Amino acid sequence: MDSAAAGNLSSSLEDYLEAIFNLTAGGEVARSKDIADSLKVAKSSVTGALKALAEKKLVNYKPYGYVTLTSAGRTAAGRIARKHNIIKSFFVDILGVDDTLAQEAACKAEHALGPGIISRLLDFTEFLTTRNGSGRNLAVEFRNFHRNGKTPPETQIPLSAVPTGRRKRL
């Protein structure tokens, strides 16, 4: 299967592929029951998804057997998991969202955001935390701002310092 076809998976099949990827991360195999438990779905739903993924040559699957990822499946699942982790990291590390809530939100958002947005999120996260040129961790400052409900004094600037044509929130 080519990578373009792997990129055309439904959100549901992406979730199954990611679950298998996570379950087999240590070189182990997955069972239908493990996948069902991981995704909180019925085992019969898993069977249909595994058949579809096997037809796309993304998993090795035989009824009542173990499930493993093919090389193409591992590549596609790795891409999906990376996207999920970038979004979750943004929610937790930049916005300061609770880990459980961030996990749920990342699951929903990962299907809607394309590679261009994910790439920018990753760059933005890196910029805020390490490369903003000021030597300050802007992500930490934002979380403090959110917690306190106001701008920290060291980041306040007078309105007169805002360049003409720029907006300043009061």
Phi and psi in radians as a Rosetta constraint file:
Dihedral C 1 N 2 CA 2 C 2 CIRCULARHARMONIC -1.435 0.35
Dihedral N 2 CA 2 C 2 N 3 CIRCULARHARMONIC 2.856 0.35
Dihedral C 2 N 3 CA 3 C 3 CIRCULARHARMONIC -1.160 0.35
Dihedral N 3 CA 3 C 3 N 4 CIRCULARHARMONIC -0.478 0.35
Dihedral C 3 N 4 CA 4 C 4 CIRCULARHARMONIC -1.138 0.35
Dihedral N 4 CA 4 C 4 N 5 CIRCULARHARMONIC -0.727 0.35
Dihedral C 4 N 5 CA 5 C 5 CIRCULARHARMONIC -1.168 0.35
Dihedral N 5 CA 5 C 5 N 6 CIRCULARHARMONIC -0.659 0.35
Dihedral C 5 N 6 CA 6 C 6 CIRCULARHARMONIC -1.132 0.35
Dihedral N 6 CA 6 C 6 N 7 CIRCULARHARMONIC -0.517 0.35
Dihedral C 6 N 7 CA 7 C 7 CIRCULARHARMONIC -1.324 0.35
Dihedral N 7 CA 7 C 7 N 8 CIRCULARHARMONIC -0.197 0.35
Dihedral C 7 N 8 CA 8 C 8 CIRCULARHARMONIC -1.736 0.35
Dihedral N 8 CA 8 C 8 N 9 CIRCULARHARMONIC 0.585 0.35
Dihedral C 8 N 9 CA 9 C 9 CIRCULARHARMONIC -1.452 0.35
Dihedral N 9 CA 9 C 9 N 10 CIRCULARHARMONIC 2.595 0.35
Dihedral C 9 N 10 CA 10 C 10 CIRCULARHARMONIC -1.192 0.35
Dihedral N 10 CA 10 C 10 N 11 CIRCULARHARMONIC 2.845 0.35
Dihedral C 10 N 11 CA 11 C 11 CIRCULARHARMONIC -1.001 0.35
Dihedral N 11 CA 11 C 11 N 12 CIRCULARHARMONIC -0.707 0.35
Dihedral C 11 N 12 CA 12 C 12 CIRCULARHARMONIC -1.107 0.35
Dihedral N 12 CA 12 C 12 N 13 CIRCULARHARMONIC -0.823 0.35
Dihedral C 12 N 13 CA 13 C 13 CIRCULARHARMONIC -1.151 0.35
Dihedral N 13 CA 13 C 13 N 14 CIRCULARHARMONIC -0.593 0.35
Dihedral C 13 N 14 CA 14 C 14 CIRCULARHARMONIC -1.065 0.35
Dihedral N 14 CA 14 C 14 N 15 CIRCULARHARMONIC -0.728 0.35
Dihedral C 14 N 15 CA 15 C 15 CIRCULARHARMONIC -1.081 0.35
Dihedral N 15 CA 15 C 15 N 16 CIRCULARHARMONIC -0.736 0.35
Dihedral C 15 N 16 CA 16 C 16 CIRCULARHARMONIC -1.121 0.35
Dihedral N 16 CA 16 C 16 N 17 CIRCULARHARMONIC -0.781 0.35
Dihedral C 16 N 17 CA 17 C 17 CIRCULARHARMONIC -1.087 0.35
Dihedral N 17 CA 17 C 17 N 18 CIRCULARHARMONIC -0.745 0.35
Dihedral C 17 N 18 CA 18 C 18 CIRCULARHARMONIC -1.137 0.35
Dihedral N 18 CA 18 C 18 N 19 CIRCULARHARMONIC -0.705 0.35
Dihedral C 18 N 19 CA 19 C 19 CIRCULARHARMONIC -1.084 0.35
Dihedral N 19 CA 19 C 19 N 20 CIRCULARHARMONIC -0.758 0.35
Dihedral C 19 N 20 CA 20 C 20 CIRCULARHARMONIC -1.111 0.35
Dihedral N 20 CA 20 C 20 N 21 CIRCULARHARMONIC -0.735 0.35
Dihedral C 20 N 21 CA 21 C 21 CIRCULARHARMONIC -1.007 0.35
Dihedral N 21 CA 21 C 21 N 22 CIRCULARHARMONIC -0.830 0.35
Dihedral C 21 N 22 CA 22 C 22 CIRCULARHARMONIC -1.171 0.35
Dihedral N 22 CA 22 C 22 N 23 CIRCULARHARMONIC -0.687 0.35
Dihedral C 22 N 23 CA 23 C 23 CIRCULARHARMONIC -1.209 0.35
Dihedral N 23 CA 23 C 23 N 24 CIRCULARHARMONIC -0.520 0.35
Dihedral C 23 N 24 CA 24 C 24 CIRCULARHARMONIC -1.783 0.35
Dihedral N 24 CA 24 C 24 N 25 CIRCULARHARMONIC 0.222 0.35
Dihedral C 24 N 25 CA 25 C 25 CIRCULARHARMONIC -0.993 0.35
Dihedral N 25 CA 25 C 25 N 26 CIRCULARHARMONIC -0.596 0.35
Dihedral C 25 N 26 CA 26 C 26 CIRCULARHARMONIC -1.564 0.35
Dihedral N 26 CA 26 C 26 N 27 CIRCULARHARMONIC 0.381 0.35
Dihedral C 26 N 27 CA 27 C 27 CIRCULARHARMONIC 1.422 0.35
Dihedral N 27 CA 27 C 27 N 28 CIRCULARHARMONIC 0.193 0.35
Dihedral C 27 N 28 CA 28 C 28 CIRCULARHARMONIC -1.559 0.35
Dihedral N 28 CA 28 C 28 N 29 CIRCULARHARMONIC 3.089 0.35
Dihedral C 28 N 29 CA 29 C 29 CIRCULARHARMONIC -1.875 0.35
Dihedral N 29 CA 29 C 29 N 30 CIRCULARHARMONIC 2.863 0.35
Dihedral C 29 N 30 CA 30 C 30 CIRCULARHARMONIC -1.970 0.35
Dihedral N 30 CA 30 C 30 N 31 CIRCULARHARMONIC 2.637 0.35
Dihedral C 30 N 31 CA 31 C 31 CIRCULARHARMONIC -1.969 0.35
Dihedral N 31 CA 31 C 31 N 32 CIRCULARHARMONIC 2.735 0.35
Dihedral C 31 N 32 CA 32 C 32 CIRCULARHARMONIC -0.951 0.35
Dihedral N 32 CA 32 C 32 N 33 CIRCULARHARMONIC -0.718 0.35
Dihedral C 32 N 33 CA 33 C 33 CIRCULARHARMONIC -1.068 0.35
Dihedral N 33 CA 33 C 33 N 34 CIRCULARHARMONIC -0.736 0.35
Dihedral C 33 N 34 CA 34 C 34 CIRCULARHARMONIC -1.099 0.35
Dihedral N 34 CA 34 C 34 N 35 CIRCULARHARMONIC -0.721 0.35
Dihedral C 34 N 35 CA 35 C 35 CIRCULARHARMONIC -1.156 0.35
Dihedral N 35 CA 35 C 35 N 36 CIRCULARHARMONIC -0.774 0.35
Dihedral C 35 N 36 CA 36 C 36 CIRCULARHARMONIC -1.061 0.35
Dihedral N 36 CA 36 C 36 N 37 CIRCULARHARMONIC -0.781 0.35
Dihedral C 36 N 37 CA 37 C 37 CIRCULARHARMONIC -1.106 0.35
Dihedral N 37 CA 37 C 37 N 38 CIRCULARHARMONIC -0.739 0.35
Dihedral C 37 N 38 CA 38 C 38 CIRCULARHARMONIC -1.086 0.35
Dihedral N 38 CA 38 C 38 N 39 CIRCULARHARMONIC -0.733 0.35
Dihedral C 38 N 39 CA 39 C 39 CIRCULARHARMONIC -1.655 0.35
Dihedral N 39 CA 39 C 39 N 40 CIRCULARHARMONIC -0.085 0.35
Dihedral C 39 N 40 CA 40 C 40 CIRCULARHARMONIC 1.007 0.35
Dihedral N 40 CA 40 C 40 N 41 CIRCULARHARMONIC 0.876 0.35
Dihedral C 40 N 41 CA 41 C 41 CIRCULARHARMONIC -2.244 0.35
Dihedral N 41 CA 41 C 41 N 42 CIRCULARHARMONIC 2.932 0.35
Dihedral C 41 N 42 CA 42 C 42 CIRCULARHARMONIC -1.273 0.35
Dihedral N 42 CA 42 C 42 N 43 CIRCULARHARMONIC 2.595 0.35
Dihedral C 42 N 43 CA 43 C 43 CIRCULARHARMONIC -1.050 0.35
Dihedral N 43 CA 43 C 43 N 44 CIRCULARHARMONIC -0.543 0.35
Dihedral C 43 N 44 CA 44 C 44 CIRCULARHARMONIC -1.136 0.35
Dihedral N 44 CA 44 C 44 N 45 CIRCULARHARMONIC -0.575 0.35
Dihedral C 44 N 45 CA 45 C 45 CIRCULARHARMONIC -1.162 0.35
Dihedral N 45 CA 45 C 45 N 46 CIRCULARHARMONIC -0.656 0.35
Dihedral C 45 N 46 CA 46 C 46 CIRCULARHARMONIC -1.107 0.35
Dihedral N 46 CA 46 C 46 N 47 CIRCULARHARMONIC -0.747 0.35
Dihedral C 46 N 47 CA 47 C 47 CIRCULARHARMONIC -1.010 0.35
Dihedral N 47 CA 47 C 47 N 48 CIRCULARHARMONIC -0.815 0.35
Dihedral C 47 N 48 CA 48 C 48 CIRCULARHARMONIC -1.098 0.35
Dihedral N 48 CA 48 C 48 N 49 CIRCULARHARMONIC -0.726 0.35
Dihedral C 48 N 49 CA 49 C 49 CIRCULARHARMONIC -1.162 0.35
Dihedral N 49 CA 49 C 49 N 50 CIRCULARHARMONIC -0.720 0.35
Dihedral C 49 N 50 CA 50 C 50 CIRCULARHARMONIC -1.130 0.35
Dihedral N 50 CA 50 C 50 N 51 CIRCULARHARMONIC -0.657 0.35
Dihedral C 50 N 51 CA 51 C 51 CIRCULARHARMONIC -1.097 0.35
Dihedral N 51 CA 51 C 51 N 52 CIRCULARHARMONIC -0.763 0.35
Dihedral C 51 N 52 CA 52 C 52 CIRCULARHARMONIC -1.131 0.35
Dihedral N 52 CA 52 C 52 N 53 CIRCULARHARMONIC -0.736 0.35
Dihedral C 52 N 53 CA 53 C 53 CIRCULARHARMONIC -1.187 0.35
Dihedral N 53 CA 53 C 53 N 54 CIRCULARHARMONIC -0.601 0.35
Dihedral C 53 N 54 CA 54 C 54 CIRCULARHARMONIC -1.186 0.35
Dihedral N 54 CA 54 C 54 N 55 CIRCULARHARMONIC -0.684 0.35
Dihedral C 54 N 55 CA 55 C 55 CIRCULARHARMONIC -1.078 0.35
Dihedral N 55 CA 55 C 55 N 56 CIRCULARHARMONIC -0.562 0.35
Dihedral C 55 N 56 CA 56 C 56 CIRCULARHARMONIC -1.510 0.35
Dihedral N 56 CA 56 C 56 N 57 CIRCULARHARMONIC 0.068 0.35
Dihedral C 56 N 57 CA 57 C 57 CIRCULARHARMONIC 1.051 0.35
Dihedral N 57 CA 57 C 57 N 58 CIRCULARHARMONIC 0.656 0.35
Dihedral C 57 N 58 CA 58 C 58 CIRCULARHARMONIC -1.793 0.35
Dihedral N 58 CA 58 C 58 N 59 CIRCULARHARMONIC -0.369 0.35
Dihedral C 58 N 59 CA 59 C 59 CIRCULARHARMONIC -2.358 0.35
Dihedral N 59 CA 59 C 59 N 60 CIRCULARHARMONIC 2.716 0.35
Dihedral C 59 N 60 CA 60 C 60 CIRCULARHARMONIC -1.731 0.35
Dihedral N 60 CA 60 C 60 N 61 CIRCULARHARMONIC 2.067 0.35
Dihedral C 60 N 61 CA 61 C 61 CIRCULARHARMONIC -2.551 0.35
Dihedral N 61 CA 61 C 61 N 62 CIRCULARHARMONIC 2.323 0.35
Dihedral C 61 N 62 CA 62 C 62 CIRCULARHARMONIC -2.336 0.35
Dihedral N 62 CA 62 C 62 N 63 CIRCULARHARMONIC 2.413 0.35
Dihedral C 62 N 63 CA 63 C 63 CIRCULARHARMONIC -0.864 0.35
Dihedral N 63 CA 63 C 63 N 64 CIRCULARHARMONIC 2.403 0.35
Dihedral C 63 N 64 CA 64 C 64 CIRCULARHARMONIC 1.168 0.35
Dihedral N 64 CA 64 C 64 N 65 CIRCULARHARMONIC 0.184 0.35
Dihedral C 64 N 65 CA 65 C 65 CIRCULARHARMONIC -1.915 0.35
Dihedral N 65 CA 65 C 65 N 66 CIRCULARHARMONIC -3.072 0.35
Dihedral C 65 N 66 CA 66 C 66 CIRCULARHARMONIC -1.423 0.35
Dihedral N 66 CA 66 C 66 N 67 CIRCULARHARMONIC 2.790 0.35
Dihedral C 66 N 67 CA 67 C 67 CIRCULARHARMONIC -2.010 0.35
Dihedral N 67 CA 67 C 67 N 68 CIRCULARHARMONIC 2.281 0.35
Dihedral C 67 N 68 CA 68 C 68 CIRCULARHARMONIC -2.294 0.35
Dihedral N 68 CA 68 C 68 N 69 CIRCULARHARMONIC 2.797 0.35
Dihedral C 68 N 69 CA 69 C 69 CIRCULARHARMONIC -1.550 0.35
Dihedral N 69 CA 69 C 69 N 70 CIRCULARHARMONIC 2.476 0.35
Dihedral C 69 N 70 CA 70 C 70 CIRCULARHARMONIC -1.355 0.35
Dihedral N 70 CA 70 C 70 N 71 CIRCULARHARMONIC 3.069 0.35
Dihedral C 70 N 71 CA 71 C 71 CIRCULARHARMONIC -1.047 0.35
Dihedral N 71 CA 71 C 71 N 72 CIRCULARHARMONIC -0.788 0.35
Dihedral C 71 N 72 CA 72 C 72 CIRCULARHARMONIC -1.137 0.35
Dihedral N 72 CA 72 C 72 N 73 CIRCULARHARMONIC -0.646 0.35
Dihedral C 72 N 73 CA 73 C 73 CIRCULARHARMONIC -1.147 0.35
Dihedral N 73 CA 73 C 73 N 74 CIRCULARHARMONIC -0.717 0.35
Dihedral C 73 N 74 CA 74 C 74 CIRCULARHARMONIC -1.104 0.35
Dihedral N 74 CA 74 C 74 N 75 CIRCULARHARMONIC -0.727 0.35
Dihedral C 74 N 75 CA 75 C 75 CIRCULARHARMONIC -1.117 0.35
Dihedral N 75 CA 75 C 75 N 76 CIRCULARHARMONIC -0.857 0.35
Dihedral C 75 N 76 CA 76 C 76 CIRCULARHARMONIC -1.123 0.35
Dihedral N 76 CA 76 C 76 N 77 CIRCULARHARMONIC -0.755 0.35
Dihedral C 76 N 77 CA 77 C 77 CIRCULARHARMONIC -1.154 0.35
Dihedral N 77 CA 77 C 77 N 78 CIRCULARHARMONIC -0.665 0.35
Dihedral C 77 N 78 CA 78 C 78 CIRCULARHARMONIC -1.086 0.35
Dihedral N 78 CA 78 C 78 N 79 CIRCULARHARMONIC -0.700 0.35
Dihedral C 78 N 79 CA 79 C 79 CIRCULARHARMONIC -1.134 0.35
Dihedral N 79 CA 79 C 79 N 80 CIRCULARHARMONIC -0.734 0.35
Dihedral C 79 N 80 CA 80 C 80 CIRCULARHARMONIC -1.147 0.35
Dihedral N 80 CA 80 C 80 N 81 CIRCULARHARMONIC -0.801 0.35
Dihedral C 80 N 81 CA 81 C 81 CIRCULARHARMONIC -1.114 0.35
Dihedral N 81 CA 81 C 81 N 82 CIRCULARHARMONIC -0.680 0.35
Dihedral C 81 N 82 CA 82 C 82 CIRCULARHARMONIC -1.108 0.35
Dihedral N 82 CA 82 C 82 N 83 CIRCULARHARMONIC -0.756 0.35
Dihedral C 82 N 83 CA 83 C 83 CIRCULARHARMONIC -1.046 0.35
Dihedral N 83 CA 83 C 83 N 84 CIRCULARHARMONIC -0.803 0.35
Dihedral C 83 N 84 CA 84 C 84 CIRCULARHARMONIC -1.034 0.35
Dihedral N 84 CA 84 C 84 N 85 CIRCULARHARMONIC -0.797 0.35
Dihedral C 84 N 85 CA 85 C 85 CIRCULARHARMONIC -1.160 0.35
Dihedral N 85 CA 85 C 85 N 86 CIRCULARHARMONIC -0.633 0.35
Dihedral C 85 N 86 CA 86 C 86 CIRCULARHARMONIC -1.125 0.35
Dihedral N 86 CA 86 C 86 N 87 CIRCULARHARMONIC -0.788 0.35
Dihedral C 86 N 87 CA 87 C 87 CIRCULARHARMONIC -1.136 0.35
Dihedral N 87 CA 87 C 87 N 88 CIRCULARHARMONIC -0.813 0.35
Dihedral C 87 N 88 CA 88 C 88 CIRCULARHARMONIC -1.072 0.35
Dihedral N 88 CA 88 C 88 N 89 CIRCULARHARMONIC -0.760 0.35
Dihedral C 88 N 89 CA 89 C 89 CIRCULARHARMONIC -1.056 0.35
Dihedral N 89 CA 89 C 89 N 90 CIRCULARHARMONIC -0.721 0.35
Dihedral C 89 N 90 CA 90 C 90 CIRCULARHARMONIC -1.052 0.35
Dihedral N 90 CA 90 C 90 N 91 CIRCULARHARMONIC -0.825 0.35
Dihedral C 90 N 91 CA 91 C 91 CIRCULARHARMONIC -1.085 0.35
Dihedral N 91 CA 91 C 91 N 92 CIRCULARHARMONIC -0.754 0.35
Dihedral C 91 N 92 CA 92 C 92 CIRCULARHARMONIC -1.381 0.35
Dihedral N 92 CA 92 C 92 N 93 CIRCULARHARMONIC -0.952 0.35
Dihedral C 92 N 93 CA 93 C 93 CIRCULARHARMONIC -1.357 0.35
Dihedral N 93 CA 93 C 93 N 94 CIRCULARHARMONIC -0.552 0.35
Dihedral C 93 N 94 CA 94 C 94 CIRCULARHARMONIC -1.701 0.35
Dihedral N 94 CA 94 C 94 N 95 CIRCULARHARMONIC -0.898 0.35
Dihedral C 94 N 95 CA 95 C 95 CIRCULARHARMONIC -1.496 0.35
Dihedral N 95 CA 95 C 95 N 96 CIRCULARHARMONIC -0.275 0.35
Dihedral C 95 N 96 CA 96 C 96 CIRCULARHARMONIC 1.306 0.35
Dihedral N 96 CA 96 C 96 N 97 CIRCULARHARMONIC 0.469 0.35
Dihedral C 96 N 97 CA 97 C 97 CIRCULARHARMONIC -1.323 0.35
Dihedral N 97 CA 97 C 97 N 98 CIRCULARHARMONIC 2.531 0.35
Dihedral C 97 N 98 CA 98 C 98 CIRCULARHARMONIC -0.947 0.35
Dihedral N 98 CA 98 C 98 N 99 CIRCULARHARMONIC 2.471 0.35
Dihedral C 98 N 99 CA 99 C 99 CIRCULARHARMONIC -0.977 0.35
Dihedral N 99 CA 99 C 99 N 100 CIRCULARHARMONIC -0.784 0.35
Dihedral C 99 N 100 CA 100 C 100 CIRCULARHARMONIC -1.141 0.35
Dihedral N 100 CA 100 C 100 N 101 CIRCULARHARMONIC -0.794 0.35
Dihedral C 100 N 101 CA 101 C 101 CIRCULARHARMONIC -1.123 0.35
Dihedral N 101 CA 101 C 101 N 102 CIRCULARHARMONIC -0.699 0.35
Dihedral C 101 N 102 CA 102 C 102 CIRCULARHARMONIC -1.106 0.35
Dihedral N 102 CA 102 C 102 N 103 CIRCULARHARMONIC -0.688 0.35
Dihedral C 102 N 103 CA 103 C 103 CIRCULARHARMONIC -1.059 0.35
Dihedral N 103 CA 103 C 103 N 104 CIRCULARHARMONIC -0.823 0.35
Dihedral C 103 N 104 CA 104 C 104 CIRCULARHARMONIC -1.129 0.35
Dihedral N 104 CA 104 C 104 N 105 CIRCULARHARMONIC -0.766 0.35
Dihedral C 104 N 105 CA 105 C 105 CIRCULARHARMONIC -1.150 0.35
Dihedral N 105 CA 105 C 105 N 106 CIRCULARHARMONIC -0.694 0.35
Dihedral C 105 N 106 CA 106 C 106 CIRCULARHARMONIC -1.096 0.35
Dihedral N 106 CA 106 C 106 N 107 CIRCULARHARMONIC -0.682 0.35
Dihedral C 106 N 107 CA 107 C 107 CIRCULARHARMONIC -1.036 0.35
Dihedral N 107 CA 107 C 107 N 108 CIRCULARHARMONIC -0.692 0.35
Dihedral C 107 N 108 CA 108 C 108 CIRCULARHARMONIC -1.310 0.35
Dihedral N 108 CA 108 C 108 N 109 CIRCULARHARMONIC -0.739 0.35
Dihedral C 108 N 109 CA 109 C 109 CIRCULARHARMONIC -1.303 0.35
Dihedral N 109 CA 109 C 109 N 110 CIRCULARHARMONIC -0.524 0.35
Dihedral C 109 N 110 CA 110 C 110 CIRCULARHARMONIC -1.060 0.35
Dihedral N 110 CA 110 C 110 N 111 CIRCULARHARMONIC -0.460 0.35
Dihedral C 110 N 111 CA 111 C 111 CIRCULARHARMONIC -1.424 0.35
Dihedral N 111 CA 111 C 111 N 112 CIRCULARHARMONIC -0.394 0.35
Dihedral C 111 N 112 CA 112 C 112 CIRCULARHARMONIC -1.613 0.35
Dihedral N 112 CA 112 C 112 N 113 CIRCULARHARMONIC -0.394 0.35
Dihedral C 112 N 113 CA 113 C 113 CIRCULARHARMONIC -1.682 0.35
Dihedral N 113 CA 113 C 113 N 114 CIRCULARHARMONIC 2.202 0.35
Dihedral C 113 N 114 CA 114 C 114 CIRCULARHARMONIC -1.416 0.35
Dihedral N 114 CA 114 C 114 N 115 CIRCULARHARMONIC 3.074 0.35
Dihedral C 114 N 115 CA 115 C 115 CIRCULARHARMONIC -1.071 0.35
Dihedral N 115 CA 115 C 115 N 116 CIRCULARHARMONIC -0.557 0.35
Dihedral C 115 N 116 CA 116 C 116 CIRCULARHARMONIC -1.132 0.35
Dihedral N 116 CA 116 C 116 N 117 CIRCULARHARMONIC -0.763 0.35
Dihedral C 116 N 117 CA 117 C 117 CIRCULARHARMONIC -1.221 0.35
Dihedral N 117 CA 117 C 117 N 118 CIRCULARHARMONIC -0.713 0.35
Dihedral C 117 N 118 CA 118 C 118 CIRCULARHARMONIC -1.072 0.35
Dihedral N 118 CA 118 C 118 N 119 CIRCULARHARMONIC -0.748 0.35
Dihedral C 118 N 119 CA 119 C 119 CIRCULARHARMONIC -1.060 0.35
Dihedral N 119 CA 119 C 119 N 120 CIRCULARHARMONIC -0.750 0.35
Dihedral C 119 N 120 CA 120 C 120 CIRCULARHARMONIC -1.181 0.35
Dihedral N 120 CA 120 C 120 N 121 CIRCULARHARMONIC -0.658 0.35
Dihedral C 120 N 121 CA 121 C 121 CIRCULARHARMONIC -1.060 0.35
Dihedral N 121 CA 121 C 121 N 122 CIRCULARHARMONIC -0.749 0.35
Dihedral C 121 N 122 CA 122 C 122 CIRCULARHARMONIC -1.102 0.35
Dihedral N 122 CA 122 C 122 N 123 CIRCULARHARMONIC -0.810 0.35
Dihedral C 122 N 123 CA 123 C 123 CIRCULARHARMONIC -1.089 0.35
Dihedral N 123 CA 123 C 123 N 124 CIRCULARHARMONIC -0.730 0.35
Dihedral C 123 N 124 CA 124 C 124 CIRCULARHARMONIC -1.119 0.35
Dihedral N 124 CA 124 C 124 N 125 CIRCULARHARMONIC -0.751 0.35
Dihedral C 124 N 125 CA 125 C 125 CIRCULARHARMONIC -1.054 0.35
Dihedral N 125 CA 125 C 125 N 126 CIRCULARHARMONIC -0.812 0.35
Dihedral C 125 N 126 CA 126 C 126 CIRCULARHARMONIC -1.100 0.35
Dihedral N 126 CA 126 C 126 N 127 CIRCULARHARMONIC -0.743 0.35
Dihedral C 126 N 127 CA 127 C 127 CIRCULARHARMONIC -1.053 0.35
Dihedral N 127 CA 127 C 127 N 128 CIRCULARHARMONIC -0.846 0.35
Dihedral C 127 N 128 CA 128 C 128 CIRCULARHARMONIC -1.114 0.35
Dihedral N 128 CA 128 C 128 N 129 CIRCULARHARMONIC -0.615 0.35
Dihedral C 128 N 129 CA 129 C 129 CIRCULARHARMONIC -1.618 0.35
Dihedral N 129 CA 129 C 129 N 130 CIRCULARHARMONIC -0.430 0.35
Dihedral C 129 N 130 CA 130 C 130 CIRCULARHARMONIC -2.434 0.35
Dihedral N 130 CA 130 C 130 N 131 CIRCULARHARMONIC -0.461 0.35
Dihedral C 130 N 131 CA 131 C 131 CIRCULARHARMONIC -2.157 0.35
Dihedral N 131 CA 131 C 131 N 132 CIRCULARHARMONIC 0.530 0.35
Dihedral C 131 N 132 CA 132 C 132 CIRCULARHARMONIC -1.438 0.35
Dihedral N 132 CA 132 C 132 N 133 CIRCULARHARMONIC -0.035 0.35
Dihedral C 132 N 133 CA 133 C 133 CIRCULARHARMONIC 1.485 0.35
Dihedral N 133 CA 133 C 133 N 134 CIRCULARHARMONIC -0.250 0.35
Dihedral C 133 N 134 CA 134 C 134 CIRCULARHARMONIC -1.663 0.35
Dihedral N 134 CA 134 C 134 N 135 CIRCULARHARMONIC -0.236 0.35
Dihedral C 134 N 135 CA 135 C 135 CIRCULARHARMONIC 1.406 0.35
Dihedral N 135 CA 135 C 135 N 136 CIRCULARHARMONIC 0.039 0.35
Dihedral C 135 N 136 CA 136 C 136 CIRCULARHARMONIC -1.786 0.35
Dihedral N 136 CA 136 C 136 N 137 CIRCULARHARMONIC 2.638 0.35
Dihedral C 136 N 137 CA 137 C 137 CIRCULARHARMONIC -1.597 0.35
Dihedral N 137 CA 137 C 137 N 138 CIRCULARHARMONIC 1.713 0.35
Dihedral C 137 N 138 CA 138 C 138 CIRCULARHARMONIC -1.170 0.35
Dihedral N 138 CA 138 C 138 N 139 CIRCULARHARMONIC -0.451 0.35
Dihedral C 138 N 139 CA 139 C 139 CIRCULARHARMONIC -1.133 0.35
Dihedral N 139 CA 139 C 139 N 140 CIRCULARHARMONIC -0.761 0.35
Dihedral C 139 N 140 CA 140 C 140 CIRCULARHARMONIC -1.127 0.35
Dihedral N 140 CA 140 C 140 N 141 CIRCULARHARMONIC -0.737 0.35
Dihedral C 140 N 141 CA 141 C 141 CIRCULARHARMONIC -1.073 0.35
Dihedral N 141 CA 141 C 141 N 142 CIRCULARHARMONIC -0.687 0.35
Dihedral C 141 N 142 CA 142 C 142 CIRCULARHARMONIC -1.114 0.35
Dihedral N 142 CA 142 C 142 N 143 CIRCULARHARMONIC -0.802 0.35
Dihedral C 142 N 143 CA 143 C 143 CIRCULARHARMONIC -1.060 0.35
Dihedral N 143 CA 143 C 143 N 144 CIRCULARHARMONIC -0.700 0.35
Dihedral C 143 N 144 CA 144 C 144 CIRCULARHARMONIC -1.145 0.35
Dihedral N 144 CA 144 C 144 N 145 CIRCULARHARMONIC -0.731 0.35
Dihedral C 144 N 145 CA 145 C 145 CIRCULARHARMONIC -1.005 0.35
Dihedral N 145 CA 145 C 145 N 146 CIRCULARHARMONIC -0.820 0.35
Dihedral C 145 N 146 CA 146 C 146 CIRCULARHARMONIC -1.109 0.35
Dihedral N 146 CA 146 C 146 N 147 CIRCULARHARMONIC -0.794 0.35
Dihedral C 146 N 147 CA 147 C 147 CIRCULARHARMONIC -1.075 0.35
Dihedral N 147 CA 147 C 147 N 148 CIRCULARHARMONIC -0.746 0.35
Dihedral C 147 N 148 CA 148 C 148 CIRCULARHARMONIC -1.512 0.35
Dihedral N 148 CA 148 C 148 N 149 CIRCULARHARMONIC -0.297 0.35
Dihedral C 148 N 149 CA 149 C 149 CIRCULARHARMONIC 1.304 0.35
Dihedral N 149 CA 149 C 149 N 150 CIRCULARHARMONIC 0.223 0.35
Dihedral C 149 N 150 CA 150 C 150 CIRCULARHARMONIC -2.686 0.35
Dihedral N 150 CA 150 C 150 N 151 CIRCULARHARMONIC 2.853 0.35
Dihedral C 150 N 151 CA 151 C 151 CIRCULARHARMONIC -1.253 0.35
Dihedral N 151 CA 151 C 151 N 152 CIRCULARHARMONIC 2.273 0.35
Dihedral C 151 N 152 CA 152 C 152 CIRCULARHARMONIC -1.047 0.35
Dihedral N 152 CA 152 C 152 N 153 CIRCULARHARMONIC 2.495 0.35
Dihedral C 152 N 153 CA 153 C 153 CIRCULARHARMONIC -0.951 0.35
Dihedral N 153 CA 153 C 153 N 154 CIRCULARHARMONIC -0.628 0.35
Dihedral C 153 N 154 CA 154 C 154 CIRCULARHARMONIC -1.219 0.35
Dihedral N 154 CA 154 C 154 N 155 CIRCULARHARMONIC -0.226 0.35
Dihedral C 154 N 155 CA 155 C 155 CIRCULARHARMONIC -1.885 0.35
Dihedral N 155 CA 155 C 155 N 156 CIRCULARHARMONIC -0.002 0.35
Dihedral C 155 N 156 CA 156 C 156 CIRCULARHARMONIC -1.326 0.35
Dihedral N 156 CA 156 C 156 N 157 CIRCULARHARMONIC 2.436 0.35
Dihedral C 156 N 157 CA 157 C 157 CIRCULARHARMONIC -2.283 0.35
Dihedral N 157 CA 157 C 157 N 158 CIRCULARHARMONIC 2.583 0.35
Dihedral C 157 N 158 CA 158 C 158 CIRCULARHARMONIC -1.215 0.35
Dihedral N 158 CA 158 C 158 N 159 CIRCULARHARMONIC 2.660 0.35
Dihedral C 158 N 159 CA 159 C 159 CIRCULARHARMONIC -1.004 0.35
Dihedral N 159 CA 159 C 159 N 160 CIRCULARHARMONIC -0.584 0.35
Dihedral C 159 N 160 CA 160 C 160 CIRCULARHARMONIC -1.129 0.35
Dihedral N 160 CA 160 C 160 N 161 CIRCULARHARMONIC -0.322 0.35
Dihedral C 160 N 161 CA 161 C 161 CIRCULARHARMONIC -1.517 0.35
Dihedral N 161 CA 161 C 161 N 162 CIRCULARHARMONIC -0.139 0.35
Dihedral C 161 N 162 CA 162 C 162 CIRCULARHARMONIC -1.364 0.35
Dihedral N 162 CA 162 C 162 N 163 CIRCULARHARMONIC 2.173 0.35
Dihedral C 162 N 163 CA 163 C 163 CIRCULARHARMONIC -1.023 0.35
Dihedral N 163 CA 163 C 163 N 164 CIRCULARHARMONIC 2.594 0.35
Dihedral C 163 N 164 CA 164 C 164 CIRCULARHARMONIC -1.008 0.35
Dihedral N 164 CA 164 C 164 N 165 CIRCULARHARMONIC 2.402 0.35
Dihedral C 164 N 165 CA 165 C 165 CIRCULARHARMONIC 1.554 0.35
Dihedral N 165 CA 165 C 165 N 166 CIRCULARHARMONIC -0.131 0.35
Dihedral C 165 N 166 CA 166 C 166 CIRCULARHARMONIC -1.750 0.35
Dihedral N 166 CA 166 C 166 N 167 CIRCULARHARMONIC 2.657 0.35
Dihedral C 166 N 167 CA 167 C 167 CIRCULARHARMONIC -1.691 0.35
Dihedral N 167 CA 167 C 167 N 168 CIRCULARHARMONIC 2.589 0.35
Dihedral C 167 N 168 CA 168 C 168 CIRCULARHARMONIC -2.294 0.35
Dihedral N 168 CA 168 C 168 N 169 CIRCULARHARMONIC 2.202 0.35
Dihedral C 168 N 169 CA 169 C 169 CIRCULARHARMONIC -1.373 0.35
Dihedral N 169 CA 169 C 169 N 170 CIRCULARHARMONIC 2.274 0.35
